[in-house]
């Protein structure tokens, strides 16, 4: 059985997700992650473009830093709404630290198998690529994030099953 990074089907292992929307820029977008009755994660909210907005995100610190060396990446089953989402990984719980992002666009009708190799995560700071950053250090994963960005206005919803390491 592959190691589970995020368990949505076990309330005892639920992470505490904090919204980190575009309010830092004056925007009014919002997003939350909840666990549904059927044991799935649901990232949902609204992206609003007024006041310089254009993205919604949430962040959860892992209970303890995780050493994922020997693993190749993250895989999950997801069902979306046609929008593109990003998973973010940090090696610090400091929300001002570089976040390594990987985007994906899941199917809207069926569960999509999403594989996110660690080698394809891009270092970013406030949505911009950091060209001189070190590669993601998978020996010290400290927090995870979800984003809907790129000015994809309107309501959004992303259903997810457990995230596992592969």
Phi and psi restraints in degrees (value plus and minus 20) as a CYANA .aco file:
   2 UNK   PHI     -87.9   -47.9
   2 UNK   PSI     129.7   169.7
   3 UNK   PHI     -84.3   -44.3
   3 UNK   PSI     119.0   159.0
   4 UNK   PHI    -111.5   -71.5
   4 UNK   PSI     108.0   148.0
   5 UNK   PHI    -106.5   -66.5
   5 UNK   PSI     -66.0   -26.0
   6 UNK   PHI    -152.6  -112.6
   6 UNK   PSI     103.4   143.4
   7 UNK   PHI    -126.2   -86.2
   7 UNK   PSI      94.0   134.0
   8 UNK   PHI    -111.1   -71.1
   8 UNK   PSI     -39.9     0.1
   9 UNK   PHI    -110.9   -70.9
   9 UNK   PSI     -15.9    24.1
  10 UNK   PHI    -150.2  -110.2
  10 UNK   PSI      82.6   122.6
  11 UNK   PHI     -77.6   -37.6
  11 UNK   PSI     -46.2    -6.2
  12 UNK   PHI     -89.6   -49.6
  12 UNK   PSI     -40.0     0.0
  13 UNK   PHI    -129.4   -89.4
  13 UNK   PSI      -6.6    33.4
  14 UNK   PHI     -85.0   -45.0
  14 UNK   PSI     115.9   155.9
  15 UNK   PHI    -105.4   -65.4
  15 UNK   PSI     137.6   177.6
  16 UNK   PHI    -115.5   -75.5
  16 UNK   PSI      85.9   125.9
  17 UNK   PHI    -108.1   -68.1
  17 UNK   PSI     111.2   151.2
  18 UNK   PHI    -131.1   -91.1
  18 UNK   PSI     109.3   149.3
  19 UNK   PHI     -91.1   -51.1
  19 UNK   PSI     117.0   157.0
  20 UNK   PHI    -154.6  -114.6
  20 UNK   PSI      52.9    92.9
  21 UNK   PHI    -105.1   -65.1
  21 UNK   PSI    -185.6  -145.6
  22 UNK   PHI    -102.1   -62.1
  22 UNK   PSI      -9.0    31.0
  23 UNK   PHI     -81.0   -41.0
  23 UNK   PSI     -43.0    -3.0
  24 UNK   PHI     -82.0   -42.0
  24 UNK   PSI     -40.9    -0.9
  25 UNK   PHI    -129.2   -89.2
  25 UNK   PSI     -14.1    25.9
  26 UNK   PHI      77.1   117.1
  26 UNK   PSI     -22.0    18.0
  27 UNK   PHI     -94.2   -54.2
  27 UNK   PSI     153.1   193.1
  28 UNK   PHI    -150.2  -110.2
  28 UNK   PSI       4.4    44.4
  29 UNK   PHI     -93.7   -53.7
  29 UNK   PSI     138.4   178.4
  30 UNK   PHI    -165.9  -125.9
  30 UNK   PSI     136.5   176.5
  31 UNK   PHI    -183.5  -143.5
  31 UNK   PSI     128.2   168.2
  32 UNK   PHI    -161.9  -121.9
  32 UNK   PSI     141.2   181.2
  33 UNK   PHI    -137.5   -97.5
  33 UNK   PSI     107.9   147.9
  34 UNK   PHI    -148.6  -108.6
  34 UNK   PSI     139.3   179.3
  35 UNK   PHI    -117.9   -77.9
  35 UNK   PSI     108.4   148.4
  36 UNK   PHI    -102.9   -62.9
  36 UNK   PSI     147.0   187.0
  37 UNK   PHI     -80.5   -40.5
  37 UNK   PSI     -48.0    -8.0
  38 UNK   PHI    -109.4   -69.4
  38 UNK   PSI      -7.2    32.8
  39 UNK   PHI      60.5   100.5
  39 UNK   PSI       4.3    44.3
  40 UNK   PHI    -127.6   -87.6
  40 UNK   PSI     139.8   179.8
  41 UNK   PHI    -112.3   -72.3
  41 UNK   PSI     122.9   162.9
  42 UNK   PHI    -149.2  -109.2
  42 UNK   PSI      94.6   134.6
  43 UNK   PHI    -118.5   -78.5
  43 UNK   PSI      94.5   134.5
  44 UNK   PHI    -165.5  -125.5
  44 UNK   PSI     136.9   176.9
  45 UNK   PHI     144.9   184.9
  45 UNK   PSI    -173.4  -133.4
  46 UNK   PHI    -159.4  -119.4
  46 UNK   PSI     111.1   151.1
  47 UNK   PHI    -116.7   -76.7
  47 UNK   PSI     103.5   143.5
  48 UNK   PHI    -135.6   -95.6
  48 UNK   PSI     117.9   157.9
  49 UNK   PHI    -112.0   -72.0
  49 UNK   PSI     -31.5     8.5
  50 UNK   PHI     -84.7   -44.7
  50 UNK   PSI     134.9   174.9
  51 UNK   PHI      39.2    79.2
  51 UNK   PSI      10.3    50.3
  52 UNK   PHI      62.4   102.4
  52 UNK   PSI      -7.6    32.4
  53 UNK   PHI     -96.6   -56.6
  53 UNK   PSI    -196.2  -156.2
  54 UNK   PHI     136.8   176.8
  54 UNK   PSI     -12.9    27.1
  55 UNK   PHI    -174.4  -134.4
  55 UNK   PSI     137.5   177.5
  56 UNK   PHI    -152.6  -112.6
  56 UNK   PSI     123.4   163.4
  57 UNK   PHI    -171.4  -131.4
  57 UNK   PSI     141.6   181.6
  58 UNK   PHI    -157.0  -117.0
  58 UNK   PSI     132.2   172.2
  59 UNK   PHI    -155.0  -115.0
  59 UNK   PSI     121.9   161.9
  60 UNK   PHI    -154.4  -114.4
  60 UNK   PSI     109.1   149.1
  61 UNK   PHI    -100.5   -60.5
  61 UNK   PSI     119.2   159.2
  62 UNK   PHI     -92.8   -52.8
  62 UNK   PSI     130.0   170.0
  63 UNK   PHI     -75.6   -35.6
  63 UNK   PSI     -53.2   -13.2
  64 UNK   PHI    -172.7  -132.7
  64 UNK   PSI     131.7   171.7
  65 UNK   PHI     -75.1   -35.1
  65 UNK   PSI     123.7   163.7
  66 UNK   PHI    -132.9   -92.9
  66 UNK   PSI     112.3   152.3
  67 UNK   PHI    -115.0   -75.0
  67 UNK   PSI      87.2   127.2
  68 UNK   PHI    -123.7   -83.7
  68 UNK   PSI      -2.5    37.5
  69 UNK   PHI     -84.0   -44.0
  69 UNK   PSI     124.9   164.9
  70 UNK   PHI      70.8   110.8
  70 UNK   PSI     -31.4     8.6
  71 UNK   PHI    -122.8   -82.8
  71 UNK   PSI     137.6   177.6
  72 UNK   PHI    -120.7   -80.7
  72 UNK   PSI     -49.0    -9.0
  73 UNK   PHI     154.1   194.1
  73 UNK   PSI    -178.7  -138.7
  74 UNK   PHI    -138.1   -98.1
  74 UNK   PSI     120.4   160.4
  75 UNK   PHI    -152.3  -112.3
  75 UNK   PSI     129.7   169.7
  76 UNK   PHI    -175.4  -135.4
  76 UNK   PSI     143.2   183.2
  77 UNK   PHI    -121.7   -81.7
  77 UNK   PSI     113.7   153.7
  78 UNK   PHI    -161.9  -121.9
  78 UNK   PSI     131.3   171.3
  79 UNK   PHI    -155.5  -115.5
  79 UNK   PSI     107.7   147.7
  80 UNK   PHI    -139.9   -99.9
  80 UNK   PSI    -173.3  -133.3
  81 UNK   PHI    -153.0  -113.0
  81 UNK   PSI      -2.7    37.3
  82 UNK   PHI      75.5   115.5
  82 UNK   PSI     -30.2     9.8
  83 UNK   PHI    -107.2   -67.2
  83 UNK   PSI     139.5   179.5
  84 UNK   PHI    -115.7   -75.7
  84 UNK   PSI     114.4   154.4
  85 UNK   PHI    -137.5   -97.5
  85 UNK   PSI     143.8   183.8
  86 UNK   PHI    -151.7  -111.7
  86 UNK   PSI     120.4   160.4
  87 UNK   PHI    -118.9   -78.9
  87 UNK   PSI     115.7   155.7
  88 UNK   PHI    -138.8   -98.8
  88 UNK   PSI     123.2   163.2
  89 UNK   PHI    -146.4  -106.4
  89 UNK   PSI     119.1   159.1
  90 UNK   PHI    -146.4  -106.4
  90 UNK   PSI     132.1   172.1
  91 UNK   PHI    -119.3   -79.3
  91 UNK   PSI      -7.9    32.1
  92 UNK   PHI    -164.7  -124.7
  92 UNK   PSI     134.4   174.4
  93 UNK   PHI    -106.0   -66.0
  93 UNK   PSI     -24.6    15.4
  94 UNK   PHI     -89.4   -49.4
  94 UNK   PSI      97.1   137.1
  95 UNK   PHI     -90.6   -50.6
  95 UNK   PSI     -26.8    13.2
  96 UNK   PHI    -112.6   -72.6
  96 UNK   PSI     -16.4    23.6
  97 UNK   PHI    -104.7   -64.7
  97 UNK   PSI     145.6   185.6
  98 UNK   PHI     -79.2   -39.2
  98 UNK   PSI     117.6   157.6
  99 UNK   PHI    -134.9   -94.9
  99 UNK   PSI     110.7   150.7
 100 UNK   PHI    -113.4   -73.4
 100 UNK   PSI     102.1   142.1
 101 UNK   PHI    -137.7   -97.7
 101 UNK   PSI     129.6   169.6
 102 UNK   PHI    -159.1  -119.1
 102 UNK   PSI     107.3   147.3
 103 UNK   PHI    -117.5   -77.5
 103 UNK   PSI     137.3   177.3
 104 UNK   PHI    -178.1  -138.1
 104 UNK   PSI     132.7   172.7
 105 UNK   PHI    -147.6  -107.6
 105 UNK   PSI      79.2   119.2
 106 UNK   PHI     -96.3   -56.3
 106 UNK   PSI     140.8   180.8
 107 UNK   PHI     -82.7   -42.7
 107 UNK   PSI     134.3   174.3
 108 UNK   PHI    -114.0   -74.0
 108 UNK   PSI     -41.0    -1.0
 109 UNK   PHI    -121.9   -81.9
 109 UNK   PSI     -62.9   -22.9
 110 UNK   PHI    -136.9   -96.9
 110 UNK   PSI     142.1   182.1
 111 UNK   PHI     -87.9   -47.9
 111 UNK   PSI     109.0   149.0
 112 UNK   PHI    -118.3   -78.3
 112 UNK   PSI     119.6   159.6
 113 UNK   PHI    -104.6   -64.6
 113 UNK   PSI      94.9   134.9
 114 UNK   PHI    -129.0   -89.0
 114 UNK   PSI     103.8   143.8
 115 UNK   PHI    -138.0   -98.0
 115 UNK   PSI     105.7   145.7
 116 UNK   PHI    -140.8  -100.8
 116 UNK   PSI      71.5   111.5
 117 UNK   PHI     -84.7   -44.7
 117 UNK   PSI     116.8   156.8
 118 UNK   PHI     -74.8   -34.8
 118 UNK   PSI     -55.3   -15.3
 119 UNK   PHI     -85.5   -45.5
 119 UNK   PSI     -37.0     3.0
 120 UNK   PHI    -118.7   -78.7
 120 UNK   PSI     -17.9    22.1
 121 UNK   PHI     -94.6   -54.6
 121 UNK   PSI     113.5   153.5
 122 UNK   PHI    -124.4   -84.4
 122 UNK   PSI     109.5   149.5
 123 UNK   PHI     -91.0   -51.0
 123 UNK   PSI     111.5   151.5
 124 UNK   PHI    -156.9  -116.9
 124 UNK   PSI     138.2   178.2
 125 UNK   PHI    -159.2  -119.2
 125 UNK   PSI      97.2   137.2
 126 UNK   PHI      31.1    71.1
 126 UNK   PSI      23.1    63.1
 127 UNK   PHI      64.8   104.8
 127 UNK   PSI     -24.7    15.3
 128 UNK   PHI    -128.0   -88.0
 128 UNK   PSI     121.1   161.1
 129 UNK   PHI     -86.0   -46.0
 129 UNK   PSI     115.7   155.7
 130 UNK   PHI    -120.0   -80.0
 130 UNK   PSI      88.7   128.7
 131 UNK   PHI     -96.8   -56.8
 131 UNK   PSI     -43.8    -3.8
 132 UNK   PHI    -125.0   -85.0
 132 UNK   PSI      -3.1    36.9
 133 UNK   PHI     -99.0   -59.0
 133 UNK   PSI     132.3   172.3
 134 UNK   PHI     -87.9   -47.9
 134 UNK   PSI     136.1   176.1
 135 UNK   PHI     -82.1   -42.1
 135 UNK   PSI     139.6   179.6
 136 UNK   PHI     -75.9   -35.9
 136 UNK   PSI     107.0   147.0
 137 UNK   PHI    -111.2   -71.2
 137 UNK   PSI      78.1   118.1
 138 UNK   PHI     -96.6   -56.6
 138 UNK   PSI     -21.4    18.6
 139 UNK   PHI    -100.0   -60.0
 139 UNK   PSI     -27.3    12.7
 140 UNK   PHI    -166.7  -126.7
 140 UNK   PSI      40.2    80.2
 141 UNK   PHI     -98.5   -58.5
 141 UNK   PSI     104.7   144.7
 142 UNK   PHI    -135.0   -95.0
 142 UNK   PSI     -48.0    -8.0
 143 UNK   PHI    -171.8  -131.8
 143 UNK   PSI     139.0   179.0
 144 UNK   PHI    -145.6  -105.6
 144 UNK   PSI     131.9   171.9
 145 UNK   PHI    -158.2  -118.2
 145 UNK   PSI     138.3   178.3
 146 UNK   PHI    -147.6  -107.6
 146 UNK   PSI     120.7   160.7
 147 UNK   PHI    -154.0  -114.0
 147 UNK   PSI     126.6   166.6
 148 UNK   PHI    -146.7  -106.7
 148 UNK   PSI      97.1   137.1
 149 UNK   PHI    -159.1  -119.1
 149 UNK   PSI    -183.5  -143.5
 150 UNK   PHI      53.7    93.7
 150 UNK   PSI       5.3    45.3
 151 UNK   PHI      39.1    79.1
 151 UNK   PSI      18.0    58.0
 152 UNK   PHI    -102.6   -62.6
 152 UNK   PSI      60.4   100.4
 153 UNK   PHI     -86.6   -46.6
 153 UNK   PSI     131.3   171.3
 154 UNK   PHI      89.3   129.3
 154 UNK   PSI    -198.3  -158.3
 155 UNK   PHI     -87.4   -47.4
 155 UNK   PSI     128.8   168.8
 156 UNK   PHI    -159.3  -119.3
 156 UNK   PSI     134.5   174.5
 157 UNK   PHI    -175.2  -135.2
 157 UNK   PSI     108.5   148.5
 158 UNK   PHI    -147.5  -107.5
 158 UNK   PSI      97.0   137.0
 159 UNK   PHI    -115.5   -75.5
 159 UNK   PSI     118.5   158.5
 160 UNK   PHI    -157.7  -117.7
 160 UNK   PSI     127.3   167.3
 161 UNK   PHI    -120.0   -80.0
 161 UNK   PSI     159.0   199.0
 162 UNK   PHI     -68.0   -28.0
 162 UNK   PSI     123.3   163.3
 163 UNK   PHI    -113.0   -73.0
 163 UNK   PSI     105.3   145.3
 164 UNK   PHI    -139.2   -99.2
 164 UNK   PSI     133.4   173.4
 165 UNK   PHI    -108.8   -68.8
 165 UNK   PSI     124.7   164.7
